[in-house]
Amino acid sequence: MTRRKLIFFAGKDPADDASRVWTAYHFALVAHRAGLETEVRLAGDAVKALRVDGLPDGPQGAQVRTNMAEAVRLGLFVSG
């Protein structure tokens, strides 16, 4: 059986629109919980999400922070 890895990619600055980073983490977590090997790849300005001040305040930024913490807890691979 061939194993494959699902890679969820985001490249938009989260300060402008955090939905791309949220989507990448959300679907990577869903797939990971289903037992699939997953990875989140942040490129370009999306890597700013990894900085302390890289996400906007408010509900969407809070949800991205929650998803990022969950990804770390589960050992999900994130590359930037």
N, CA, C and O atoms as a Maestro MAE file, in Angstrom:
{
 s_m_m2io_version
 :::
 2.0.0
}

f_m_ct {
 s_m_title
 :::
 protein
 m_atom[320] {
  # First column is atom index #
  i_m_mmod_type
  r_m_x_coord
  r_m_y_coord
  r_m_z_coord
  i_m_residue_number
  s_m_chain_name
  s_m_pdb_residue_name
  s_m_pdb_atom_name
  i_m_atomic_number
  :::
  1 25 0.838 -1.173 0.000 1 A "MET " " N  " 7
  2 3 0.000 0.000 0.000 1 A "MET " " CA " 6
  3 2 0.889 1.246 0.000 1 A "MET " " C  " 6
  4 15 1.846 1.327 0.770 1 A "MET " " O  " 8
  5 25 0.584 2.181 -0.834 2 A "THR " " N  " 7
  6 3 1.345 3.420 -0.918 2 A "THR " " CA " 6
  7 2 0.795 4.430 0.068 2 A "THR " " C  " 6
  8 15 -0.405 4.706 0.098 2 A "THR " " O  " 8
  9 25 1.691 4.978 0.875 3 A "ARG " " N  " 7
  10 3 1.277 6.045 1.811 3 A "ARG " " CA " 6
  11 2 1.508 7.387 1.156 3 A "ARG " " C  " 6
  12 15 2.498 7.593 0.454 3 A "ARG " " O  " 8
  13 25 0.594 8.284 1.393 4 A "ARG " " N  " 7
  14 3 0.709 9.626 0.848 4 A "ARG " " CA " 6
  15 2 0.501 10.628 1.967 4 A "ARG " " C  " 6
  16 15 -0.151 10.343 2.971 4 A "ARG " " O  " 8
  17 25 1.062 11.791 1.774 5 A "LYS " " N  " 7
  18 3 0.921 12.859 2.751 5 A "LYS " " CA " 6
  19 2 0.077 13.967 2.131 5 A "LYS " " C  " 6
  20 15 0.314 14.377 0.995 5 A "LYS " " O  " 8
  21 25 -0.898 14.442 2.879 6 A "LEU " " N  " 7
  22 3 -1.683 15.597 2.458 6 A "LEU " " CA " 6
  23 2 -0.965 16.856 2.916 6 A "LEU " " C  " 6
  24 15 -0.617 16.984 4.089 6 A "LEU " " O  " 8
  25 25 -0.747 17.767 2.009 7 A "ILE " " N  " 7
  26 3 -0.060 19.015 2.340 7 A "ILE " " CA " 6
  27 2 -1.038 20.165 2.128 7 A "ILE " " C  " 6
  28 15 -1.598 20.337 1.045 7 A "ILE " " O  " 8
  29 25 -1.225 20.935 3.176 8 A "PHE " " N  " 7
  30 3 -2.119 22.088 3.133 8 A "PHE " " CA " 6
  31 2 -1.251 23.334 3.127 8 A "PHE " " C  " 6
  32 15 -0.440 23.546 4.028 8 A "PHE " " O  " 8
  33 25 -1.430 24.149 2.108 9 A "PHE " " N  " 7
  34 3 -0.534 25.252 1.807 9 A "PHE " " CA " 6
  35 2 -1.245 26.593 2.002 9 A "PHE " " C  " 6
  36 15 -2.408 26.747 1.628 9 A "PHE " " O  " 8
  37 25 -0.543 27.550 2.585 10 A "ALA " " N  " 7
  38 3 -1.057 28.918 2.709 10 A "ALA " " CA " 6
  39 2 0.067 29.881 2.373 10 A "ALA " " C  " 6
  40 15 1.220 29.649 2.736 10 A "ALA " " O  " 8
  41 25 -0.269 30.967 1.679 11 A "GLY " " N  " 7
  42 3 0.753 31.919 1.293 11 A "GLY " " CA " 6
  43 2 0.365 33.379 1.491 11 A "GLY " " C  " 6
  44 15 1.142 34.270 1.150 11 A "GLY " " O  " 8
  45 25 -0.810 33.639 2.028 12 A "LYS " " N  " 7
  46 3 -1.280 35.025 2.175 12 A "LYS " " CA " 6
  47 2 -0.939 35.559 3.563 12 A "LYS " " C  " 6
  48 15 -0.962 34.815 4.544 12 A "LYS " " O  " 8
  49 25 -0.628 36.829 3.639 13 A "ASP " " N  " 7
  50 3 -0.310 37.479 4.912 13 A "ASP " " CA " 6
  51 2 -1.532 37.391 5.837 13 A "ASP " " C  " 6
  52 15 -2.594 37.911 5.495 13 A "ASP " " O  " 8
  53 25 -1.399 36.749 6.989 14 A "PRO " " N  " 7
  54 3 -2.541 36.603 7.891 14 A "PRO " " CA " 6
  55 2 -3.030 37.919 8.479 14 A "PRO " " C  " 6
  56 15 -4.165 37.997 8.949 14 A "PRO " " O  " 8
  57 25 -2.196 38.954 8.463 15 A "ALA " " N  " 7
  58 3 -2.654 40.262 8.948 15 A "ALA " " CA " 6
  59 2 -3.690 40.854 7.998 15 A "ALA " " C  " 6
  60 15 -4.560 41.614 8.422 15 A "ALA " " O  " 8
  61 25 -3.598 40.509 6.713 16 A "ASP " " N  " 7
  62 3 -4.570 40.961 5.717 16 A "ASP " " CA " 6
  63 2 -5.793 40.061 5.667 16 A "ASP " " C  " 6
  64 15 -6.924 40.538 5.567 16 A "ASP " " O  " 8
  65 25 -5.556 38.742 5.738 17 A "ASP " " N  " 7
  66 3 -6.637 37.764 5.632 17 A "ASP " " CA " 6
  67 2 -6.172 36.461 6.281 17 A "ASP " " C  " 6
  68 15 -5.444 35.679 5.668 17 A "ASP " " O  " 8
  69 25 -6.591 36.238 7.506 18 A "ALA " " N  " 7
  70 3 -6.167 35.042 8.244 18 A "ALA " " CA " 6
  71 2 -6.913 33.787 7.813 18 A "ALA " " C  " 6
  72 15 -6.592 32.694 8.279 18 A "ALA " " O  " 8
  73 25 -7.898 33.918 6.937 19 A "SER " " N  " 7
  74 3 -8.699 32.751 6.554 19 A "SER " " CA " 6
  75 2 -7.878 31.695 5.830 19 A "SER " " C  " 6
  76 15 -8.179 30.507 5.941 19 A "SER " " O  " 8
  77 25 -6.845 32.098 5.088 20 A "ARG " " N  " 7
  78 3 -6.033 31.106 4.363 20 A "ARG " " CA " 6
  79 2 -5.242 30.239 5.325 20 A "ARG " " C  " 6
  80 15 -5.167 29.022 5.155 20 A "ARG " " O  " 8
  81 25 -4.650 30.865 6.337 21 A "VAL " " N  " 7
  82 3 -3.891 30.110 7.341 21 A "VAL " " CA " 6
  83 2 -4.857 29.261 8.165 21 A "VAL " " C  " 6
  84 15 -4.566 28.105 8.472 21 A "VAL " " O  " 8
  85 25 -6.004 29.835 8.521 22 A "TRP " " N  " 7
  86 3 -7.019 29.084 9.270 22 A "TRP " " CA " 6
  87 2 -7.432 27.839 8.499 22 A "TRP " " C  " 6
  88 15 -7.512 26.751 9.071 22 A "TRP " " O  " 8
  89 25 -7.696 27.991 7.203 23 A "THR " " N  " 7
  90 3 -8.138 26.872 6.376 23 A "THR " " CA " 6
  91 2 -7.082 25.775 6.316 23 A "THR " " C  " 6
  92 15 -7.402 24.593 6.442 23 A "THR " " O  " 8
  93 25 -5.827 26.164 6.125 24 A "ALA " " N  " 7
  94 3 -4.753 25.165 6.058 24 A "ALA " " CA " 6
  95 2 -4.664 24.367 7.348 24 A "ALA " " C  " 6
  96 15 -4.588 23.139 7.314 24 A "ALA " " O  " 8
  97 25 -4.672 25.055 8.487 25 A "TYR " " N  " 7
  98 3 -4.601 24.350 9.771 25 A "TYR " " CA " 6
  99 2 -5.862 23.537 10.033 25 A "TYR " " C  " 6
  100 15 -5.780 22.405 10.510 25 A "TYR " " O  " 8
  101 25 -7.013 24.095 9.732 26 A "HIS " " N  " 7
  102 3 -8.270 23.394 9.990 26 A "HIS " " CA " 6
  103 2 -8.318 22.046 9.264 26 A "HIS " " C  " 6
  104 15 -8.561 21.009 9.882 26 A "HIS " " O  " 8
  105 25 -8.086 22.069 7.954 27 A "PHE " " N  " 7
  106 3 -8.187 20.828 7.193 27 A "PHE " " CA " 6
  107 2 -7.045 19.870 7.497 27 A "PHE " " C  " 6
  108 15 -7.234 18.656 7.434 27 A "PHE " " O  " 8
  109 25 -5.880 20.379 7.820 28 A "ALA " " N  " 7
  110 3 -4.781 19.505 8.223 28 A "ALA " " CA " 6
  111 2 -5.124 18.788 9.523 28 A "ALA " " C  " 6
  112 15 -4.837 17.601 9.674 28 A "ALA " " O  " 8
  113 25 -5.736 19.506 10.463 29 A "LEU " " N  " 7
  114 3 -6.140 18.875 11.727 29 A "LEU " " CA " 6
  115 2 -7.238 17.853 11.516 29 A "LEU " " C  " 6
  116 15 -7.198 16.777 12.111 29 A "LEU " " O  " 8
  117 25 -8.218 18.165 10.683 30 A "VAL " " N  " 7
  118 3 -9.298 17.218 10.389 30 A "VAL " " CA " 6
  119 2 -8.724 15.941 9.777 30 A "VAL " " C  " 6
  120 15 -9.076 14.836 10.192 30 A "VAL " " O  " 8
  121 25 -7.844 16.094 8.794 31 A "ALA " " N  " 7
  122 3 -7.241 14.932 8.148 31 A "ALA " " CA " 6
  123 2 -6.358 14.149 9.123 31 A "ALA " " C  " 6
  124 15 -6.365 12.918 9.119 31 A "ALA " " O  " 8
  125 25 -5.602 14.863 9.952 32 A "HIS " " N  " 7
  126 3 -4.731 14.205 10.932 32 A "HIS " " CA " 6
  127 2 -5.560 13.376 11.925 32 A "HIS " " C  " 6
  128 15 -5.207 12.241 12.246 32 A "HIS " " O  " 8
  129 25 -6.653 13.955 12.401 33 A "ARG " " N  " 7
  130 3 -7.523 13.224 13.339 33 A "ARG " " CA " 6
  131 2 -8.156 12.007 12.690 33 A "ARG " " C  " 6
  132 15 -8.532 11.061 13.382 33 A "ARG " " O  " 8
  133 25 -8.278 12.020 11.362 34 A "ALA " " N  " 7
  134 3 -8.823 10.872 10.630 34 A "ALA " " CA " 6
  135 2 -7.753 9.821 10.349 34 A "ALA " " C  " 6
  136 15 -8.029 8.794 9.731 34 A "ALA " " O  " 8
  137 25 -6.530 10.086 10.809 35 A "GLY " " N  " 7
  138 3 -5.463 9.102 10.673 35 A "GLY " " CA " 6
  139 2 -4.594 9.279 9.448 35 A "GLY " " C  " 6
  140 15 -3.786 8.404 9.139 35 A "GLY " " O  " 8
  141 25 -4.736 10.382 8.745 36 A "LEU " " N  " 7
  142 3 -3.926 10.625 7.558 36 A "LEU " " CA " 6
  143 2 -2.688 11.442 7.917 36 A "LEU " " C  " 6
  144 15 -2.714 12.265 8.832 36 A "LEU " " O  " 8
  145 25 -1.621 11.204 7.191 37 A "GLU " " N  " 7
  146 3 -0.398 11.981 7.403 37 A "GLU " " CA " 6
  147 2 -0.577 13.345 6.740 37 A "GLU " " C  " 6
  148 15 -0.904 13.431 5.557 37 A "GLU " " O  " 8
  149 25 -0.361 14.396 7.505 38 A "THR " " N  " 7
  150 3 -0.592 15.738 6.987 38 A "THR " " CA " 6
  151 2 0.546 16.682 7.345 38 A "THR " " C  " 6
  152 15 1.350 16.419 8.240 38 A "THR " " O  " 8
  153 25 0.583 17.775 6.625 39 A "GLU " " N  " 7
  154 3 1.575 18.817 6.871 39 A "GLU " " CA " 6
  155 2 0.952 20.156 6.495 39 A "GLU " " C  " 6
  156 15 0.149 20.239 5.566 39 A "GLU " " O  " 8
  157 25 1.328 21.198 7.224 40 A "VAL " " N  " 7
  158 3 0.951 22.562 6.867 40 A "VAL " " CA " 6
  159 2 2.209 23.237 6.353 40 A "VAL " " C  " 6
  160 15 3.256 23.195 6.999 40 A "VAL " " O  " 8
  161 25 2.100 23.859 5.190 41 A "ARG " " N  " 7
  162 3 3.226 24.617 4.636 41 A "ARG " " CA " 6
  163 2 2.828 26.079 4.540 41 A "ARG " " C  " 6
  164 15 1.850 26.437 3.884 41 A "ARG " " O  " 8
  165 25 3.598 26.897 5.198 42 A "LEU " " N  " 7
  166 3 3.389 28.341 5.149 42 A "LEU " " CA " 6
  167 2 4.488 28.940 4.285 42 A "LEU " " C  " 6
  168 15 5.670 28.672 4.501 42 A "LEU " " O  " 8
  169 25 4.104 29.743 3.316 43 A "ALA " " N  " 7
  170 3 5.080 30.332 2.404 43 A "ALA " " CA " 6
  171 2 4.854 31.830 2.298 43 A "ALA " " C  " 6
  172 15 3.778 32.337 2.616 43 A "ALA " " O  " 8
  173 25 5.867 32.513 1.854 44 A "GLY " " N  " 7
  174 3 5.747 33.954 1.669 44 A "GLY " " CA " 6
  175 2 5.342 34.634 2.964 44 A "GLY " " C  " 6
  176 15 5.884 34.345 4.030 44 A "GLY " " O  " 8
  177 25 4.386 35.538 2.857 45 A "ASP " " N  " 7
  178 3 3.944 36.303 4.020 45 A "ASP " " CA " 6
  179 2 3.174 35.473 5.038 45 A "ASP " " C  " 6
  180 15 2.979 35.924 6.167 45 A "ASP " " O  " 8
  181 25 2.736 34.286 4.674 46 A "ALA " " N  " 7
  182 3 1.990 33.447 5.621 46 A "ALA " " CA " 6
  183 2 2.841 33.029 6.807 46 A "ALA " " C  " 6
  184 15 2.301 32.717 7.868 46 A "ALA " " O  " 8
  185 25 4.171 33.015 6.649 47 A "VAL " " N  " 7
  186 3 5.029 32.637 7.772 47 A "VAL " " CA " 6
  187 2 4.917 33.632 8.927 47 A "VAL " " C  " 6
  188 15 5.313 33.329 10.052 47 A "VAL " " O  " 8
  189 25 4.375 34.821 8.645 48 A "LYS " " N  " 7
  190 3 4.169 35.793 9.710 48 A "LYS " " CA " 6
  191 2 3.219 35.274 10.776 48 A "LYS " " C  " 6
  192 15 3.225 35.775 11.901 48 A "LYS " " O  " 8
  193 25 2.408 34.284 10.446 49 A "ALA " " N  " 7
  194 3 1.484 33.689 11.410 49 A "ALA " " CA " 6
  195 2 2.236 33.053 12.578 49 A "ALA " " C  " 6
  196 15 1.676 32.893 13.662 49 A "ALA " " O  " 8
  197 25 3.478 32.696 12.365 50 A "LEU " " N  " 7
  198 3 4.271 32.053 13.409 50 A "LEU " " CA " 6
  199 2 4.852 33.049 14.409 50 A "LEU " " C  " 6
  200 15 5.357 32.655 15.460 50 A "LEU " " O  " 8
  201 25 4.782 34.336 14.083 51 A "ARG " " N  " 7
  202 3 5.267 35.365 15.008 51 A "ARG " " CA " 6
  203 2 4.210 35.644 16.074 51 A "ARG " " C  " 6
  204 15 3.020 35.412 15.858 51 A "ARG " " O  " 8
  205 25 4.650 36.135 17.206 52 A "VAL " " N  " 7
  206 3 3.738 36.446 18.309 52 A "VAL " " CA " 6
  207 2 2.673 37.445 17.870 52 A "VAL " " C  " 6
  208 15 1.506 37.306 18.234 52 A "VAL " " O  " 8
  209 25 3.063 38.445 17.095 53 A "ASP " " N  " 7
  210 3 2.122 39.479 16.664 53 A "ASP " " CA " 6
  211 2 1.669 39.284 15.213 53 A "ASP " " C  " 6
  212 15 1.173 40.224 14.592 53 A "ASP " " O  " 8
  213 25 1.830 38.099 14.680 54 A "GLY " " N  " 7
  214 3 1.563 37.857 13.266 54 A "GLY " " CA " 6
  215 2 0.116 37.630 12.895 54 A "GLY " " C  " 6
  216 15 -0.228 37.641 11.713 54 A "GLY " " O  " 8
  217 25 -0.743 37.423 13.884 55 A "LEU " " N  " 7
  218 3 -2.159 37.175 13.612 55 A "LEU " " CA " 6
  219 2 -3.001 38.328 14.123 55 A "LEU " " C  " 6
  220 15 -2.658 38.959 15.123 55 A "LEU " " O  " 8
  221 25 -4.101 38.604 13.440 56 A "PRO " " N  " 7
  222 3 -4.951 39.701 13.897 56 A "PRO " " CA " 6
  223 2 -5.651 39.358 15.201 56 A "PRO " " C  " 6
  224 15 -5.850 38.186 15.522 56 A "PRO " " O  " 8
  225 25 -6.022 40.385 15.944 57 A "ASP " " N  " 7
  226 3 -6.846 40.171 17.121 57 A "ASP " " CA " 6
  227 2 -8.255 39.856 16.645 57 A "ASP " " C  " 6
  228 15 -8.608 40.132 15.498 57 A "ASP " " O  " 8
  229 25 -9.038 39.290 17.509 58 A "GLY " " N  " 7
  230 3 -10.420 38.975 17.141 58 A "GLY " " CA " 6
  231 2 -10.646 37.485 17.030 58 A "GLY " " C  " 6
  232 15 -9.729 36.694 17.253 58 A "GLY " " O  " 8
  233 25 -11.865 37.094 16.685 59 A "PRO " " N  " 7
  234 3 -12.235 35.682 16.676 59 A "PRO " " CA " 6
  235 2 -11.423 34.832 15.696 59 A "PRO " " C  " 6
  236 15 -11.030 33.712 16.025 59 A "PRO " " O  " 8
  237 25 -11.173 35.358 14.496 60 A "GLN " " N  " 7
  238 3 -10.454 34.546 13.519 60 A "GLN " " CA " 6
  239 2 -9.005 34.312 13.948 60 A "GLN " " C  " 6
  240 15 -8.497 33.197 13.834 60 A "GLN " " O  " 8
  241 25 -8.344 35.350 14.437 61 A "GLY " " N  " 7
  242 3 -6.981 35.189 14.929 61 A "GLY " " CA " 6
  243 2 -6.923 34.234 16.107 61 A "GLY " " C  " 6
  244 15 -5.996 33.431 16.217 61 A "GLY " " O  " 8
  245 25 -7.915 34.319 16.991 62 A "ALA " " N  " 7
  246 3 -7.969 33.412 18.145 62 A "ALA " " CA " 6
  247 2 -8.136 31.967 17.702 62 A "ALA " " C  " 6
  248 15 -7.522 31.065 18.271 62 A "ALA " " O  " 8
  249 25 -8.971 31.744 16.683 63 A "GLN " " N  " 7
  250 3 -9.179 30.375 16.201 63 A "GLN " " CA " 6
  251 2 -7.923 29.825 15.537 63 A "GLN " " C  " 6
  252 15 -7.605 28.645 15.688 63 A "GLN " " O  " 8
  253 25 -7.211 30.671 14.806 64 A "VAL " " N  " 7
  254 3 -5.956 30.221 14.196 64 A "VAL " " CA " 6
  255 2 -4.962 29.852 15.292 64 A "VAL " " C  " 6
  256 15 -4.282 28.830 15.191 64 A "VAL " " O  " 8
  257 25 -4.872 30.670 16.334 65 A "ARG " " N  " 7
  258 3 -3.968 30.352 17.458 65 A "ARG " " CA " 6
  259 2 -4.347 29.020 18.100 65 A "ARG " " C  " 6
  260 15 -3.472 28.223 18.439 65 A "ARG " " O  " 8
  261 25 -5.635 28.779 18.266 66 A "THR " " N  " 7
  262 3 -6.116 27.514 18.835 66 A "THR " " CA " 6
  263 2 -5.718 26.342 17.944 66 A "THR " " C  " 6
  264 15 -5.230 25.323 18.432 66 A "THR " " O  " 8
  265 25 -5.926 26.490 16.639 67 A "ASN " " N  " 7
  266 3 -5.561 25.416 15.704 67 A "ASN " " CA " 6
  267 2 -4.059 25.179 15.683 67 A "ASN " " C  " 6
  268 15 -3.608 24.037 15.594 67 A "ASN " " O  " 8
  269 25 -3.282 26.261 15.767 68 A "MET " " N  " 7
  270 3 -1.830 26.111 15.775 68 A "MET " " CA " 6
  271 2 -1.368 25.373 17.031 68 A "MET " " C  " 6
  272 15 -0.498 24.506 16.956 68 A "MET " " O  " 8
  273 25 -1.942 25.710 18.173 69 A "ALA " " N  " 7
  274 3 -1.587 25.038 19.423 69 A "ALA " " CA " 6
  275 2 -1.962 23.559 19.359 69 A "ALA " " C  " 6
  276 15 -1.208 22.704 19.823 69 A "ALA " " O  " 8
  277 25 -3.110 23.265 18.792 70 A "GLU " " N  " 7
  278 3 -3.544 21.868 18.641 70 A "GLU " " CA " 6
  279 2 -2.595 21.110 17.716 70 A "GLU " " C  " 6
  280 15 -2.259 19.955 17.977 70 A "GLU " " O  " 8
  281 25 -2.166 21.758 16.641 71 A "ALA " " N  " 7
  282 3 -1.232 21.117 15.714 71 A "ALA " " CA " 6
  283 2 0.083 20.780 16.409 71 A "ALA " " C  " 6
  284 15 0.639 19.701 16.203 71 A "ALA " " O  " 8
  285 25 0.572 21.690 17.220 72 A "VAL " " N  " 7
  286 3 1.809 21.435 17.973 72 A "VAL " " CA " 6
  287 2 1.596 20.271 18.934 72 A "VAL " " C  " 6
  288 15 2.435 19.376 19.031 72 A "VAL " " O  " 8
  289 25 0.480 20.289 19.637 73 A "ARG " " N  " 7
  290 3 0.182 19.221 20.611 73 A "ARG " " CA " 6
  291 2 0.118 17.855 19.940 73 A "ARG " " C  " 6
  292 15 0.552 16.858 20.516 73 A "ARG " " O  " 8
  293 25 -0.419 17.806 18.729 74 A "LEU " " N  " 7
  294 3 -0.555 16.532 18.009 74 A "LEU " " CA " 6
  295 2 0.702 16.137 17.250 74 A "LEU " " C  " 6
  296 15 0.781 15.029 16.717 74 A "LEU " " O  " 8
  297 25 1.689 17.034 17.194 75 A "GLY " " N  " 7
  298 3 2.925 16.724 16.472 75 A "GLY " " CA " 6
  299 2 2.795 16.889 14.974 75 A "GLY " " C  " 6
  300 15 3.549 16.272 14.222 75 A "GLY " " O  " 8
  301 25 1.869 17.694 14.527 76 A "LEU " " N  " 7
  302 3 1.672 17.944 13.104 76 A "LEU " " CA " 6
  303 2 2.878 18.708 12.572 76 A "LEU " " C  " 6
  304 15 3.370 19.628 13.226 76 A "LEU " " O  " 8
  305 25 3.347 18.339 11.410 77 A "PHE " " N  " 7
  306 3 4.510 18.994 10.833 77 A "PHE " " CA " 6
  307 2 4.091 20.287 10.160 77 A "PHE " " C  " 6
  308 15 3.153 20.301 9.363 77 A "PHE " " O  " 8
  309 25 4.781 21.374 10.476 78 A "VAL " " N  " 7
  310 3 4.544 22.676 9.864 78 A "VAL " " CA " 6
  311 2 5.877 23.169 9.329 78 A "VAL " " C  " 6
  312 15 6.877 23.194 10.047 78 A "VAL " " O  " 8
  313 25 5.880 23.563 8.057 79 A "SER " " N  " 7
  314 3 7.110 24.104 7.483 79 A "SER " " CA " 6
  315 2 6.847 25.511 6.985 79 A "SER " " C  " 6
  316 15 5.740 25.833 6.553 79 A "SER " " O  " 8
  317 25 7.867 26.338 7.050 80 A "GLY " " N  " 7
  318 3 7.705 27.720 6.609 80 A "GLY " " CA " 6
  319 2 8.878 28.158 5.791 80 A "GLY " " C  " 6
  320 15 8.917 29.299 5.331 80 A "GLY " " O  " 8
  :::
 }
 m_bond[319] {
  # First column is bond index #
  i_m_from
  i_m_to
  i_m_order
  :::
  1 1 2 1
  2 2 3 1
  3 3 4 2
  4 3 5 1
  5 5 6 1
  6 6 7 1
  7 7 8 2
  8 7 9 1
  9 9 10 1
  10 10 11 1
  11 11 12 2
  12 11 13 1
  13 13 14 1
  14 14 15 1
  15 15 16 2
  16 15 17 1
  17 17 18 1
  18 18 19 1
  19 19 20 2
  20 19 21 1
  21 21 22 1
  22 22 23 1
  23 23 24 2
  24 23 25 1
  25 25 26 1
  26 26 27 1
  27 27 28 2
  28 27 29 1
  29 29 30 1
  30 30 31 1
  31 31 32 2
  32 31 33 1
  33 33 34 1
  34 34 35 1
  35 35 36 2
  36 35 37 1
  37 37 38 1
  38 38 39 1
  39 39 40 2
  40 39 41 1
  41 41 42 1
  42 42 43 1
  43 43 44 2
  44 43 45 1
  45 45 46 1
  46 46 47 1
  47 47 48 2
  48 47 49 1
  49 49 50 1
  50 50 51 1
  51 51 52 2
  52 51 53 1
  53 53 54 1
  54 54 55 1
  55 55 56 2
  56 55 57 1
  57 57 58 1
  58 58 59 1
  59 59 60 2
  60 59 61 1
  61 61 62 1
  62 62 63 1
  63 63 64 2
  64 63 65 1
  65 65 66 1
  66 66 67 1
  67 67 68 2
  68 67 69 1
  69 69 70 1
  70 70 71 1
  71 71 72 2
  72 71 73 1
  73 73 74 1
  74 74 75 1
  75 75 76 2
  76 75 77 1
  77 77 78 1
  78 78 79 1
  79 79 80 2
  80 79 81 1
  81 81 82 1
  82 82 83 1
  83 83 84 2
  84 83 85 1
  85 85 86 1
  86 86 87 1
  87 87 88 2
  88 87 89 1
  89 89 90 1
  90 90 91 1
  91 91 92 2
  92 91 93 1
  93 93 94 1
  94 94 95 1
  95 95 96 2
  96 95 97 1
  97 97 98 1
  98 98 99 1
  99 99 100 2
  100 99 101 1
  101 101 102 1
  102 102 103 1
  103 103 104 2
  104 103 105 1
  105 105 106 1
  106 106 107 1
  107 107 108 2
  108 107 109 1
  109 109 110 1
  110 110 111 1
  111 111 112 2
  112 111 113 1
  113 113 114 1
  114 114 115 1
  115 115 116 2
  116 115 117 1
  117 117 118 1
  118 118 119 1
  119 119 120 2
  120 119 121 1
  121 121 122 1
  122 122 123 1
  123 123 124 2
  124 123 125 1
  125 125 126 1
  126 126 127 1
  127 127 128 2
  128 127 129 1
  129 129 130 1
  130 130 131 1
  131 131 132 2
  132 131 133 1
  133 133 134 1
  134 134 135 1
  135 135 136 2
  136 135 137 1
  137 137 138 1
  138 138 139 1
  139 139 140 2
  140 139 141 1
  141 141 142 1
  142 142 143 1
  143 143 144 2
  144 143 145 1
  145 145 146 1
  146 146 147 1
  147 147 148 2
  148 147 149 1
  149 149 150 1
  150 150 151 1
  151 151 152 2
  152 151 153 1
  153 153 154 1
  154 154 155 1
  155 155 156 2
  156 155 157 1
  157 157 158 1
  158 158 159 1
  159 159 160 2
  160 159 161 1
  161 161 162 1
  162 162 163 1
  163 163 164 2
  164 163 165 1
  165 165 166 1
  166 166 167 1
  167 167 168 2
  168 167 169 1
  169 169 170 1
  170 170 171 1
  171 171 172 2
  172 171 173 1
  173 173 174 1
  174 174 175 1
  175 175 176 2
  176 175 177 1
  177 177 178 1
  178 178 179 1
  179 179 180 2
  180 179 181 1
  181 181 182 1
  182 182 183 1
  183 183 184 2
  184 183 185 1
  185 185 186 1
  186 186 187 1
  187 187 188 2
  188 187 189 1
  189 189 190 1
  190 190 191 1
  191 191 192 2
  192 191 193 1
  193 193 194 1
  194 194 195 1
  195 195 196 2
  196 195 197 1
  197 197 198 1
  198 198 199 1
  199 199 200 2
  200 199 201 1
  201 201 202 1
  202 202 203 1
  203 203 204 2
  204 203 205 1
  205 205 206 1
  206 206 207 1
  207 207 208 2
  208 207 209 1
  209 209 210 1
  210 210 211 1
  211 211 212 2
  212 211 213 1
  213 213 214 1
  214 214 215 1
  215 215 216 2
  216 215 217 1
  217 217 218 1
  218 218 219 1
  219 219 220 2
  220 219 221 1
  221 221 222 1
  222 222 223 1
  223 223 224 2
  224 223 225 1
  225 225 226 1
  226 226 227 1
  227 227 228 2
  228 227 229 1
  229 229 230 1
  230 230 231 1
  231 231 232 2
  232 231 233 1
  233 233 234 1
  234 234 235 1
  235 235 236 2
  236 235 237 1
  237 237 238 1
  238 238 239 1
  239 239 240 2
  240 239 241 1
  241 241 242 1
  242 242 243 1
  243 243 244 2
  244 243 245 1
  245 245 246 1
  246 246 247 1
  247 247 248 2
  248 247 249 1
  249 249 250 1
  250 250 251 1
  251 251 252 2
  252 251 253 1
  253 253 254 1
  254 254 255 1
  255 255 256 2
  256 255 257 1
  257 257 258 1
  258 258 259 1
  259 259 260 2
  260 259 261 1
  261 261 262 1
  262 262 263 1
  263 263 264 2
  264 263 265 1
  265 265 266 1
  266 266 267 1
  267 267 268 2
  268 267 269 1
  269 269 270 1
  270 270 271 1
  271 271 272 2
  272 271 273 1
  273 273 274 1
  274 274 275 1
  275 275 276 2
  276 275 277 1
  277 277 278 1
  278 278 279 1
  279 279 280 2
  280 279 281 1
  281 281 282 1
  282 282 283 1
  283 283 284 2
  284 283 285 1
  285 285 286 1
  286 286 287 1
  287 287 288 2
  288 287 289 1
  289 289 290 1
  290 290 291 1
  291 291 292 2
  292 291 293 1
  293 293 294 1
  294 294 295 1
  295 295 296 2
  296 295 297 1
  297 297 298 1
  298 298 299 1
  299 299 300 2
  300 299 301 1
  301 301 302 1
  302 302 303 1
  303 303 304 2
  304 303 305 1
  305 305 306 1
  306 306 307 1
  307 307 308 2
  308 307 309 1
  309 309 310 1
  310 310 311 1
  311 311 312 2
  312 311 313 1
  313 313 314 1
  314 314 315 1
  315 315 316 2
  316 315 317 1
  317 317 318 1
  318 318 319 1
  319 319 320 2
  :::
 }
}
